[in-house]
Amino acid sequence: MSIFIRASAIHLFGHFLNCLKMDFDKMLIDFGEYGSYQKQLIWLVVLPCVLPCGFHAYNQLFMASIPEHWCKDEYNFNYTSKINQCLDSRNNTCKFWDYDHSRYLSTIVTEWDLVCSKQFYPTFALTIFGVSGLFGMLLFGFIQDGLGRRPAFFIYLFIECIFGIATAFAKDFWTWLIFRIGVGFTVPAILATPNVLPIEFVGPAHRTTCILLTNIAHSIGMVLLSLVLYAFRDWRQLALATSLPFTVYFLYWWSFPESPRWLLACGKFEKAKPILLKMAKVNGKDISLDYMDQLKIKYEKEFKNQKSKTIKKYNVFHLFKTPNLRLKTISITFIWFVNTTVYVGLSYYAPALSSDEHLNFFLAGAVELPTYIVLWPAMEKFGRKSLLLISMLIGGCACLAATFPILDDQWTLIMFCIGKMGISSSYVILSLFAPELYPTVVRGLGISVSSVAGMIGPVGLPVINYVGMGSQLSLIVMGALQIIGALVTLILPETKNCHLPQTLDDGEKYK
């Protein structure tokens, strides 16, 4: 999401499904599986909370944009060097520059002269931003496990807003980088709560709807961000414009519920009770106090039985213990790596497509929206595997076609948009497909391994873009990865209308 990395949050959901033997999905039938309460929660609270991640994941591309520049000769004021050259009239290394301010009033590059010998600095900053996000995501899982969905989201929102606002007041590059590391720490982790929370509040039949809605919200966020980017051409103003509005989200503290599924899994029935009763009331369900008392007795009995049992613990090695599960784990992890790398890569690459980087970024977000409308019924009719294969093939071929040297910028832009539609589709399909392939006992662990491994790709993407500057190396790499990923999909079984594997033995037989 990044979310980049939007789907990476699903491993948390798989973990909590297995924490409690009591069937929460059956309980939801009595309280309302997808009534007015869930719809209000999703539309008024959850979906707006998707926006901060995308805003902070991509605003750095424009804060650090490199406009055309010329050497300002200290000896010959009438001298004008060639565009983007680093030598003055005496062929000495240039010390001062003039910049084209027609598209940007100011960027960190123009303010601190990050060109020539310092031209790698923006790339370095984007790489460190990605590394910070990797560590932030790993820690966020522990915070959500220990403290819950609600406090974890607001802790990361606080960090993101503080460092995001501080970015605007940085006096030099290294101070700015420290503030960006703070922001990067929350990306994409802060997206985990709005991704997982609606899934935990609805019945199984409505989870696909929730996943698609959060993806649509993310794409709309990209479109909104492009408008903000267009309006604010000074990097300090941009930093404030993409941070200050989200301080209003702290008002959600009083309307942002904790997940009752998580509360029950942690033995906190009394805290889950008012949330469940409010859900029933808003959904028009009549729940008596006697029902709640009986439910509490049943719950506490099952919770005590669960604690008294010796539960087998699973670790990463169980994912590779048997041949079939090992092959599926490697395949899913590689496909996840491809999807994360290409989705983020195309978003990073969008501003470099042509002279109008703001339009390109707008299109990169807007073209995702039609794919979700098509995917909604298609996944129910055709299944996961075939759609994942087709989406990745379309995306890969489009990326490679965009590199044809005999064609113009308009062709490149069209192929880029088709490629973005392809990878957006495959990412959504993968977020549903992968959890269905792992056995229940290691589902959360498997998705965690695959998604974290996928986050490694975006860390190296800025370097690939830098090395391929002036060429289309990035598109070639991303196109090739998608085609290879599509071929790897052939190894995996279809999961449509199939019973999900529960044990490791089930997973081994599931081919």
Disulfide bonds with the S-S distance in Angstrom:
Cys71-Cys94 2.22
Cys86-Cys116 2.04
